[in-house]
C-alpha cells in the first residue's frame, strides 16, 4: 500500500507540482494539502498521514513551528522540510524541531522521491548542498556556538532569566519564587522559549543555555 502524504505549501503551483511528481510513483499517495501551518496541524490531527512535505516559509506558523506542533499530536509522522534557502539557522532549527529531511526547492524530482523513501525507511536526508555546508561549519567547530548565540537574540530579558534558571535545574515553582511570578506565567515563558529556539524539551533549553555561557549571568527578580 502507498504511504499517505500531506503537502503543505502556501503556493498552489508548488503543491500541484509535488502532487504531479508523487502521482508517478506507486509508493506514495497525496491524501491532502494545506496552505498554512494551522490547516496542516488540523489535517494531521484528523487523518494522521505517514509523511508531511512542509514548506519552511509558511505564513503564520512557519514550517519549523508547524513541525513541532504536528509531532506533539502525531509523533510517528515523518516531516520533510522544503526550503528555498540553505542557511544554517533554518536547517538546524528544522532538525531540532523533529524534521527528518531538509530539501532545497531547486532539487530534482528524484531527490524528493529519494528523500521520502529514506525518511519512510527510518533514515534522514539532507540535500547535498546543505550537508556540505553543515559539514564545513562543524569541521571549523563554530556551528553550535554561532547558532546558539543567534537564537538567544530572539529572547526578551525576562525569558533569558527564566532560561538561566531552567538550565540550573529549577522547577517552575522555584523559578516563580525567584522571579516573583506565577507558575502559570513561568510555564508560558518556557513554552514560548521552546518555540523561539526550536527545541522540544527542557533538555534542549538547558543544552543551549550551557553552550552560550548563559548560566554565568546573575539573575535578578526584576526586569
GURO-149420 format. One record per residue (C-alpha): residue number from 0; x, z, y. Coordinates in Angstrom, 2 decimals. Example, Ala and Ser with C-alpha at 12.3 -4.5 7.8 and 13.67 -1.06 7.14 Angstrom:
NODE num    east      up   north
NODE   0   12.30    7.80   -4.50
NODE   1   13.67    7.14   -1.06
END
This chain:
NODE num    east      up   north
NODE   0    0.00    0.00    0.00
NODE   1    1.30   -0.79    3.50
NODE   2    2.15    2.13    5.78
NODE   3   -0.18    2.80    8.73
NODE   4    1.37    2.26   12.17
NODE   5    0.20    3.23   15.66
NODE   6    1.60    1.10   18.50
NODE   7    1.94    2.85   21.87
NODE   8    2.86    0.86   24.99
NODE   9    1.27    0.54   28.42
NODE  10    1.73   -3.25   28.40
NODE  11   -0.72   -5.20   26.24
NODE  12    1.69   -8.08   25.84
NODE  13    4.18   -5.71   24.18
NODE  14    1.54   -4.24   21.88
NODE  15    0.40   -7.73   20.89
NODE  16    3.99   -8.79   20.23
NODE  17    4.66   -5.82   17.98
NODE  18    1.42   -6.37   16.11
NODE  19    2.34  -10.02   15.55
NODE  20    5.73   -9.01   14.13
NODE  21    4.24   -6.49   11.73
NODE  22    1.44   -8.86   10.70
NODE  23    4.11  -10.95    8.99
NODE  24    5.10   -8.01    6.81
NODE  25    3.19   -6.59    3.87
NODE  26    4.98   -3.25    4.29
NODE  27    3.30   -2.10    7.50
NODE  28   -0.22   -2.23    8.88
NODE  29   -1.13   -1.62   12.52
NODE  30   -4.18    0.66   12.45
NODE  31   -4.36    1.48   16.15
NODE  32   -2.89    1.07   19.59
NODE  33   -2.70    3.23   22.71
NODE  34   -1.61    2.53   26.27
NODE  35   -0.63    6.10   27.21
NODE  36    0.53    9.35   25.68
NODE  37   -2.81   11.12   25.79
NODE  38   -4.51    8.33   23.83
NODE  39   -1.65    8.36   21.32
NODE  40   -1.90   12.10   20.70
NODE  41   -5.67   11.90   20.20
NODE  42   -5.32    8.99   17.76
NODE  43   -2.70   10.82   15.71
NODE  44   -4.88   13.93   15.55
NODE  45   -7.78   11.89   14.15
NODE  46   -6.09    9.33   11.91
NODE  47   -2.61   10.71   11.04
NODE  48   -0.70    7.41   10.76
NODE  49    2.58    7.31    8.86
NODE  50    4.54    5.79   11.76
NODE  51    4.30    5.57   15.54
NODE  52    6.11    2.92   17.58
NODE  53    6.44    4.53   21.01
NODE  54    7.40    3.11   24.40
NODE  55    9.54    5.68   26.21
NODE  56    8.33    4.75   29.72
NODE  57    4.65    5.63   29.44
NODE  58    2.50    6.68   32.42
NODE  59    1.60   10.36   32.48
NODE  60    3.18   11.86   29.37
NODE  61    6.33    9.86   28.74
NODE  62    7.41    8.81   25.27
NODE  63    9.58   11.88   24.72
NODE  64    6.83   14.30   25.75
NODE  65    4.28   12.40   23.66
NODE  66    6.58   12.55   20.63
NODE  67    6.79   16.32   20.97
NODE  68    3.01   16.64   21.18
NODE  69    2.43   14.35   18.19
NODE  70    4.85   16.25   15.98
NODE  71    3.18   19.54   16.83
NODE  72    0.00   18.27   15.16
NODE  73    1.40   15.92   12.51
NODE  74    4.95   16.92   11.60
NODE  75    5.16   14.32    8.80
NODE  76    4.66   11.47   11.26
NODE  77    7.75    9.34   11.92
NODE  78    8.23    8.26   15.55
NODE  79   10.23    5.17   16.51
NODE  80   11.11    5.04   20.22
NODE  81   11.30    1.72   22.11
NODE  82   13.13    1.54   25.42
NODE  83   14.46   -1.00   27.91
NODE  84   17.33    1.39   28.70
NODE  85   20.09    2.94   26.63
NODE  86   21.04    5.83   28.92
NODE  87   22.27    8.96   27.18
NODE  88   19.58   11.29   28.54
NODE  89   16.80    9.15   27.08
NODE  90   18.48    8.75   23.69
NODE  91   19.42   12.41   23.24
NODE  92   16.06   13.57   24.61
NODE  93   14.19   11.35   22.15
NODE  94   16.18   12.56   19.15
NODE  95   15.83   16.20   20.19
NODE  96   12.07   15.69   20.52
NODE  97   11.99   14.59   16.88
NODE  98   12.07   10.78   17.07
NODE  99   13.66    9.16   14.00
NODE 100   14.75    5.94   15.68
NODE 101   15.70    4.59   19.10
NODE 102   15.45    0.82   19.52
NODE 103   16.10   -1.27   22.59
NODE 104   13.35   -3.70   23.56
NODE 105   15.84   -6.53   23.56
NODE 106   16.38   -6.02   19.81
NODE 107   15.28   -8.71   17.35
NODE 108   12.11   -8.76   15.27
NODE 109   14.14   -7.95   12.17
NODE 110   15.80   -4.99   13.91
NODE 111   12.37   -3.46   14.44
NODE 112   11.32   -4.04   10.84
NODE 113   14.65   -2.68    9.56
NODE 114   14.21    0.43   11.71
NODE 115   10.73    1.03   10.33
NODE 116   11.98    0.63    6.77
NODE 117   14.85    3.02    7.40
NODE 118   12.64    5.65    9.00
NODE 119    9.88    5.29    6.38
NODE 120   12.51    5.98    3.73
NODE 121   13.57    9.21    5.41
NODE 122   16.52    7.87    7.42
NODE 123   17.29    7.42   11.10
NODE 124   18.05    4.28   13.08
NODE 125   19.77    3.62   16.41
NODE 126   20.23    0.22   18.00
NODE 127   23.92   -0.74   17.69
NODE 128   24.43   -0.67   21.47
NODE 129   23.01    2.86   21.59
NODE 130   25.08    4.20   18.70
NODE 131   28.28    2.66   20.10
NODE 132   27.81    4.32   23.48
NODE 133   26.99    7.70   21.94
NODE 134   29.99    7.49   19.64
NODE 135   32.26    6.81   22.61
NODE 136   30.91    9.79   24.52
NODE 137   31.18   12.09   21.51
NODE 138   34.77   10.99   20.94
NODE 139   35.54   11.84   24.56
NODE 140   33.95   15.24   23.98
NODE 141   31.82   15.23   27.14
NODE 142   28.33   14.24   25.95
NODE 143   26.85   17.68   25.29
NODE 144   28.14   19.26   28.49
NODE 145   27.05   16.33   30.68
NODE 146   23.63   16.21   29.06
NODE 147   23.08   19.96   29.31
NODE 148   24.10   20.30   32.96
NODE 149   21.98   17.29   33.91
NODE 150   18.93   18.70   32.13
NODE 151   19.25   22.11   33.82
NODE 152   18.92   20.48   37.23
NODE 153   15.22   19.94   36.43
NODE 154   14.58   23.70   36.20
NODE 155   13.46   25.96   39.02
NODE 156   15.44   29.15   39.86
NODE 157   12.82   31.26   38.09
NODE 158   12.93   29.04   35.00
NODE 159   16.73   29.43   34.93
NODE 160   16.29   33.21   34.99
NODE 161   13.87   33.06   32.07
NODE 162   16.15   30.70   30.15
NODE 163   19.13   33.03   30.54
NODE 164   17.13   35.96   29.15
NODE 165   15.78   33.85   26.28
NODE 166   19.38   32.98   25.39
NODE 167   20.19   36.70   25.30
NODE 168   17.56   37.11   22.59
NODE 169   14.99   38.97   24.68
NODE 170   11.31   38.76   23.74
NODE 171    8.59   37.55   26.11
NODE 172    7.58   41.19   26.71
NODE 173   11.15   42.21   27.57
NODE 174   11.59   39.24   29.89
NODE 175    8.29   40.06   31.59
NODE 176    9.52   43.61   32.23
NODE 177   12.87   42.46   33.66
NODE 178   11.35   39.86   35.99
NODE 179    8.12   41.74   36.78
NODE 180    5.93   39.01   35.28
NODE 181    3.09   38.95   32.78
NODE 182    3.84   37.99   29.16
NODE 183    1.48   35.02   29.53
NODE 184    3.48   33.74   32.50
NODE 185    6.74   34.05   30.55
NODE 186    5.26   32.11   27.63
NODE 187    4.13   29.44   30.08
NODE 188    7.65   29.20   31.51
NODE 189    9.10   28.81   28.01
NODE 190    6.69   26.02   27.15
NODE 191    7.43   24.20   30.40
NODE 192   11.19   24.53   29.89
NODE 193   10.98   23.12   26.36
NODE 194    9.11   20.10   27.72
NODE 195   11.56   19.55   30.58
NODE 196   14.65   19.99   28.41
NODE 197   13.42   18.02   25.42
NODE 198   13.74   20.82   22.86
NODE 199   11.17   22.12   20.39
NODE 200   12.05   25.78   19.89
NODE 201   13.85   28.86   21.22
NODE 202   16.98   27.96   19.27
NODE 203   17.24   24.73   21.25
NODE 204   16.84   26.60   24.53
NODE 205   19.49   29.10   23.51
NODE 206   21.99   26.42   22.48
NODE 207   21.58   24.61   25.79
NODE 208   21.97   27.81   27.82
NODE 209   25.14   28.78   25.96
NODE 210   26.67   25.31   26.22
NODE 211   26.41   25.38   30.03
NODE 212   27.63   28.94   30.53
NODE 213   24.26   29.94   31.96
NODE 214   24.41   33.33   30.23
NODE 215   27.21   34.35   32.61
NODE 216   24.90   34.17   35.65
NODE 217   23.38   37.56   36.69
NODE 218   19.62   37.87   36.56
NODE 219   17.59   39.42   39.35
NODE 220   13.97   40.40   39.21
NODE 221   13.28   38.44   42.38
NODE 222   13.11   34.72   43.19
END
